[in-house]
């Protein structure tokens, strides 16, 4: 059950990563200007990919039991790496969702990094 849940979370991460990559490829190919909403959605996709990847790893780590926290067990390293990515300011799911939500509601972005 946990492996299936983890796979579903990984699939969600892949969806958002591929949509982000497709948007970047399309914009690079046609050279059209970026709208504020497109830029914010890309940030939201980045955050969603990071959050879903983290959820996937957390499910697998929890299913691994208490020994999964030992440094000799590879899953603990994967978990820390994904956690570090999720804490980065430009990848943080909460920060990116707030930004996208602000744009969708017609508010100004609250960051210069858009």
MDAnalysis code that builds the backbone (N, CA, C; Angstrom):
import MDAnalysis as mda
import numpy as np

u = mda.Universe.empty(342, n_residues=114, atom_resindex=np.repeat(np.arange(114), 3), trajectory=True)
u.add_TopologyAttr("name", ["N", "CA", "C"] * 114)
u.add_TopologyAttr("resid", np.arange(1, 115))
u.add_TopologyAttr("resname", ["UNK", "UNK", "UNK", "UNK", "UNK", "UNK", "UNK", "UNK", "UNK", "UNK", "UNK", "UNK", "UNK", "UNK", "UNK", "UNK", "UNK", "UNK", "UNK", "UNK", "UNK", "UNK", "UNK", "UNK", "UNK", "UNK", "UNK", "UNK", "UNK", "UNK", "UNK", "UNK", "UNK", "UNK", "UNK", "UNK", "UNK", "UNK", "UNK", "UNK", "UNK", "UNK", "UNK", "UNK", "UNK", "UNK", "UNK", "UNK", "UNK", "UNK", "UNK", "UNK", "UNK", "UNK", "UNK", "UNK", "UNK", "UNK", "UNK", "UNK", "UNK", "UNK", "UNK", "UNK", "UNK", "UNK", "UNK", "UNK", "UNK", "UNK", "UNK", "UNK", "UNK", "UNK", "UNK", "UNK", "UNK", "UNK", "UNK", "UNK", "UNK", "UNK", "UNK", "UNK", "UNK", "UNK", "UNK", "UNK", "UNK", "UNK", "UNK", "UNK", "UNK", "UNK", "UNK", "UNK", "UNK", "UNK", "UNK", "UNK", "UNK", "UNK", "UNK", "UNK", "UNK", "UNK", "UNK", "UNK", "UNK", "UNK", "UNK", "UNK", "UNK", "UNK"])
u.atoms.positions = np.array([
    [0.824, -1.191, 0.000],
    [0.000, 0.000, 0.000],
    [0.876, 1.266, 0.000],
    [1.891, 1.281, 0.860],
    [2.743, 2.474, 0.936],
    [3.550, 2.674, -0.343],
    [3.980, 1.577, -0.944],
    [4.730, 1.683, -2.196],
    [3.840, 2.277, -3.286],
    [2.581, 1.855, -3.325],
    [1.643, 2.406, -4.315],
    [1.399, 3.891, -4.062],
    [1.234, 4.274, -2.795],
    [1.049, 5.694, -2.472],
    [2.288, 6.502, -2.859],
    [3.450, 5.938, -2.571],
    [4.695, 6.632, -2.908],
    [4.829, 6.788, -4.418],
    [4.453, 5.762, -5.150],
    [4.521, 5.846, -6.611],
    [3.575, 6.914, -7.148],
    [2.371, 6.993, -6.567],
    [1.416, 8.022, -6.997],
    [1.958, 9.421, -6.736],
    [2.597, 9.600, -5.584],
    [3.204, 10.903, -5.282],
    [4.346, 11.197, -6.243],
    [5.150, 10.190, -6.572],
    [6.235, 10.375, -7.536],
    [5.675, 10.701, -8.917],
    [4.555, 10.060, -9.278],
    [3.917, 10.375, -10.563],
    [3.445, 11.824, -10.604],
    [2.907, 12.308, -9.487],
    [2.469, 13.710, -9.425],
    [3.665, 14.644, -9.573],
    [4.776, 14.299, -8.935],
    [5.991, 15.111, -9.073],
    [6.443, 15.141, -10.529],
    [6.389, 13.987, -11.170],
    [6.793, 13.916, -12.570],
    [5.883, 14.762, -13.458],
    [4.574, 14.717, -13.210],
    [3.640, 15.531, -13.993],
    [4.024, 17.005, -13.933],
    [4.234, 17.521, -12.734],
    [4.539, 18.948, -12.579],
    [5.903, 19.297, -13.173],
    [6.880, 18.415, -13.002],
    [8.202, 18.667, -13.574],
    [8.143, 18.681, -15.102],
    [7.395, 17.743, -15.671],
    [7.290, 17.694, -17.134],
    [6.496, 18.866, -17.693],
    [5.447, 19.295, -16.970],
    [4.688, 20.460, -17.443],
    [5.568, 21.706, -17.407],
    [6.348, 21.837, -16.360],
    [7.274, 22.964, -16.261],
    [8.285, 22.910, -17.402],
    [8.873, 21.748, -17.635],
    [9.859, 21.608, -18.714],
    [9.236, 21.881, -20.080],
    [8.012, 21.405, -20.284],
    [7.326, 21.634, -21.567],
    [7.069, 23.127, -21.777],
    [6.678, 23.812, -20.731],
    [6.443, 25.253, -20.829],
    [7.743, 25.977, -21.180],
    [8.820, 25.615, -20.500],
    [10.111, 26.241, -20.793],
    [10.557, 25.966, -22.227],
    [10.396, 24.717, -22.655],
    [10.760, 24.373, -24.035],
    [9.936, 25.154, -25.049],
    [8.626, 25.216, -24.825],
    [7.744, 25.927, -25.746],
    [8.096, 27.407, -25.809],
    [8.340, 28.014, -24.664],
    [8.692, 29.437, -24.631],
    [10.033, 29.680, -25.325],
    [10.982, 28.789, -25.105],
    [12.269, 28.932, -25.755],
    [12.177, 28.765, -27.263],
    [11.297, 27.884, -27.692],
    [11.151, 27.603, -29.117],
    [10.450, 28.747, -29.850],
    [9.347, 29.235, -29.276],
    [8.583, 30.259, -30.012],
    [8.986, 31.691, -29.657],
    [9.743, 31.864, -28.593],
    [10.240, 33.187, -28.241],
    [9.186, 34.171, -27.762],
    [7.987, 33.682, -27.463],
    [6.934, 34.587, -27.003],
    [7.230, 35.086, -25.590],
    [6.756, 36.277, -25.271],
    [7.003, 36.815, -23.926],
    [6.231, 36.020, -22.862],
    [6.785, 36.003, -21.685],
    [6.162, 35.309, -20.567],
    [5.120, 36.212, -19.910],
    [3.960, 35.668, -19.646],
    [2.984, 36.408, -18.847],
    [3.329, 36.195, -17.375],
    [2.830, 37.075, -16.547],
    [3.043, 36.953, -15.109],
    [2.450, 35.636, -14.604],
    [1.290, 35.267, -15.107],
    [0.652, 34.016, -14.670],
    [1.468, 32.794, -15.089],
    [2.029, 32.809, -16.285],
    [2.854, 31.673, -16.721],
    [4.085, 31.528, -15.830],
    [4.708, 32.635, -15.510],
    [5.885, 32.578, -14.657],
    [5.532, 32.061, -13.272],
    [4.418, 32.547, -12.736],
    [3.999, 32.097, -11.403],
    [3.585, 30.629, -11.427],
    [2.926, 30.189, -12.506],
    [2.533, 28.779, -12.597],
    [3.759, 27.878, -12.658],
    [4.788, 28.320, -13.335],
    [6.020, 27.535, -13.363],
    [6.615, 27.400, -11.970],
    [6.582, 28.474, -11.218],
    [7.058, 28.389, -9.826],
    [6.178, 27.443, -9.021],
    [4.867, 27.490, -9.244],
    [3.957, 26.573, -8.543],
    [4.228, 25.127, -8.947],
    [4.488, 24.887, -10.222],
    [4.822, 23.531, -10.677],
    [6.113, 23.041, -10.023],
    [7.089, 23.914, -9.926],
    [8.338, 23.556, -9.269],
    [8.089, 23.163, -7.821],
    [7.311, 23.978, -7.116],
    [6.983, 23.675, -5.720],
    [6.187, 22.389, -5.576],
    [5.235, 22.165, -6.484],
    [4.421, 20.948, -6.423],
    [5.279, 19.715, -6.682],
    [6.211, 19.818, -7.601],
    [7.109, 18.683, -7.865],
    [7.950, 18.377, -6.624],
    [8.452, 19.416, -5.999],
    [9.258, 19.221, -4.789],
    [8.430, 18.630, -3.651],
    [7.228, 19.151, -3.450],
    [6.363, 18.646, -2.378],
    [5.998, 17.178, -2.629],
    [5.634, 16.841, -3.843],
    [5.235, 15.469, -4.150],
    [6.412, 14.502, -4.039],
    [7.584, 14.936, -4.474],
    [8.775, 14.098, -4.321],
    [9.064, 13.859, -2.843],
    [8.915, 14.892, -2.045],
    [9.108, 14.746, -0.598],
    [8.107, 13.794, 0.019],
    [6.855, 13.894, -0.410],
    [5.822, 12.995, 0.107],
    [6.138, 11.552, -0.261],
    [6.608, 11.341, -1.463],
    [6.958, 9.994, -1.903],
    [8.061, 9.399, -1.037],
    [9.114, 10.157, -0.829],
    [10.232, 9.685, -0.007],
    [9.794, 9.480, 1.433],
    [8.986, 10.391, 1.972],
    [8.511, 10.242, 3.355],
    [7.700, 8.967, 3.534],
    [6.859, 8.634, 2.557],
    [6.080, 7.399, 2.637],
    [6.990, 6.175, 2.652],
    [7.990, 6.169, 1.784],
    [8.906, 5.032, 1.743],
    [9.754, 4.947, 3.010],
    [10.176, 6.089, 3.532],
    [10.971, 6.089, 4.762],
    [10.143, 5.597, 5.943],
    [8.895, 6.039, 6.021],
    [8.029, 5.591, 7.115],
    [7.778, 4.085, 7.031],
    [7.648, 3.578, 5.825],
    [7.438, 2.143, 5.646],
    [8.705, 1.350, 5.947],
    [9.838, 2.017, 5.979],
    [11.110, 1.349, 6.233],
    [11.349, 1.098, 7.708],
    [10.552, 1.712, 8.564],
    [10.689, 1.484, 9.996],
    [11.742, 2.358, 10.642],
    [11.955, 2.122, 11.911],
    [12.854, 2.936, 12.720],
    [14.294, 2.894, 12.272],
    [14.709, 1.808, 11.687],
    [16.113, 1.704, 11.258],
    [16.431, 2.616, 10.084],
    [15.404, 3.190, 9.480],
    [15.640, 4.050, 8.320],
    [16.340, 5.359, 8.683],
    [16.476, 5.661, 9.964],
    [17.144, 6.905, 10.360],
    [18.666, 6.745, 10.471],
    [19.153, 5.521, 10.415],
    [20.590, 5.298, 10.532],
    [21.323, 5.746, 9.271],
    [22.502, 6.312, 9.450],
    [23.253, 6.833, 8.306],
    [23.682, 5.734, 7.337],
    [23.679, 4.492, 7.766],
    [24.054, 3.394, 6.864],
    [22.906, 2.964, 5.948],
    [21.710, 3.510, 6.181],
    [20.539, 3.146, 5.382],
    [20.313, 4.249, 4.341],
    [20.378, 3.913, 3.062],
    [20.323, 4.936, 2.006],
    [19.088, 5.834, 2.033],
    [17.944, 5.349, 2.475],
    [16.731, 6.174, 2.390],
    [16.833, 7.428, 3.247],
    [17.610, 7.368, 4.334],
    [17.731, 8.563, 5.176],
    [18.426, 9.681, 4.411],
    [19.373, 9.329, 3.562],
    [20.063, 10.349, 2.761],
    [19.119, 10.950, 1.728],
    [18.334, 10.082, 1.066],
    [17.358, 10.577, 0.093],
    [16.388, 11.536, 0.766],
    [15.946, 11.156, 1.957],
    [14.971, 11.990, 2.677],
    [15.566, 13.355, 3.017],
    [16.793, 13.368, 3.497],
    [17.436, 14.649, 3.832],
    [17.670, 15.505, 2.600],
    [18.078, 14.878, 1.500],
    [18.316, 15.629, 0.268],
    [17.037, 16.293, -0.241],
    [15.951, 15.534, -0.242],
    [14.675, 16.092, -0.714],
    [14.180, 17.168, 0.250],
    [14.385, 16.971, 1.542],
    [13.995, 17.991, 2.513],
    [14.789, 19.277, 2.288],
    [16.069, 19.159, 2.008],
    [16.894, 20.345, 1.759],
    [16.400, 21.098, 0.527],
    [16.048, 20.381, -0.517],
    [15.513, 21.026, -1.722],
    [14.224, 21.771, -1.402],
    [13.329, 21.136, -0.621],
    [12.054, 21.756, -0.285],
    [12.210, 23.005, 0.584],
    [13.333, 23.141, 1.252],
    [13.573, 24.319, 2.085],
    [14.166, 25.484, 1.300],
    [14.655, 25.239, 0.105],
    [15.253, 26.305, -0.702],
    [14.180, 27.324, -1.079],
    [14.508, 28.582, -0.990],
    [13.526, 29.653, -1.184],
    [12.823, 29.602, -2.536],
    [13.532, 29.261, -3.601],
    [12.909, 29.254, -4.928],
    [12.165, 27.962, -5.236],
    [12.290, 26.971, -4.375],
    [11.625, 25.698, -4.612],
    [10.570, 25.391, -3.562],
    [10.531, 26.168, -2.512],
    [9.624, 25.913, -1.399],
    [8.172, 25.907, -1.872],
    [7.473, 24.799, -1.671],
    [6.091, 24.695, -2.161],
    [5.158, 25.769, -1.607],
    [5.266, 26.077, -0.332],
    [4.365, 27.077, 0.253],
    [4.603, 28.465, -0.340],
    [5.858, 28.834, -0.465],
    [6.203, 30.128, -1.046],
    [5.695, 30.234, -2.481],
    [5.898, 29.167, -3.257],
    [5.484, 29.193, -4.656],
    [3.967, 29.179, -4.805],
    [3.271, 28.446, -3.942],
    [1.803, 28.459, -3.997],
    [1.239, 29.818, -3.594],
    [1.868, 30.440, -2.604],
    [1.408, 31.779, -2.214],
    [1.568, 32.749, -3.384],
    [2.702, 32.686, -4.031],
    [2.952, 33.556, -5.180],
    [1.926, 33.326, -6.287],
    [1.704, 32.067, -6.650],
    [0.751, 31.738, -7.713],
    [-0.658, 32.165, -7.322],
    [-1.028, 31.917, -6.083],
    [-2.351, 32.332, -5.602],
    [-2.541, 33.842, -5.661],
    [-1.515, 34.578, -5.298],
    [-1.599, 36.041, -5.378],
    [-1.859, 36.487, -6.810],
    [-1.129, 35.903, -7.752],
    [-1.293, 36.275, -9.163],
    [-2.695, 35.896, -9.646],
    [-3.152, 34.697, -9.288],
    [-4.486, 34.264, -9.705],
    [-5.592, 35.161, -9.147],
    [-5.333, 35.760, -7.985],
    [-6.320, 36.658, -7.359],
    [-6.156, 38.111, -7.784],
    [-5.241, 38.360, -8.711],
    [-5.051, 39.717, -9.208],
    [-4.197, 40.597, -8.310],
    [-3.490, 39.999, -7.368],
    [-2.619, 40.767, -6.480],
    [-1.215, 40.846, -7.060],
    [-0.462, 41.765, -6.566],
    [0.925, 41.916, -6.983],
    [1.758, 40.772, -6.411],
    [2.795, 40.353, -7.137],
    [3.690, 39.339, -6.548],
    [4.390, 39.923, -5.333],
    [4.674, 39.085, -4.383],
    [5.319, 39.554, -3.154],
    [6.803, 39.171, -3.120],
    [7.379, 39.022, -4.307],
    [8.790, 38.651, -4.385],
    [9.397, 39.263, -5.657],
    [10.652, 39.646, -5.577],
    [11.317, 40.136, -6.801],
    [11.772, 38.982, -7.697],
    [11.663, 37.751, -7.215],
    [12.156, 36.586, -7.940],
    [11.045, 35.931, -8.744],
    [10.515, 36.669, -9.690],
    [9.469, 36.116, -10.538],
    [9.799, 36.392, -11.950],
])
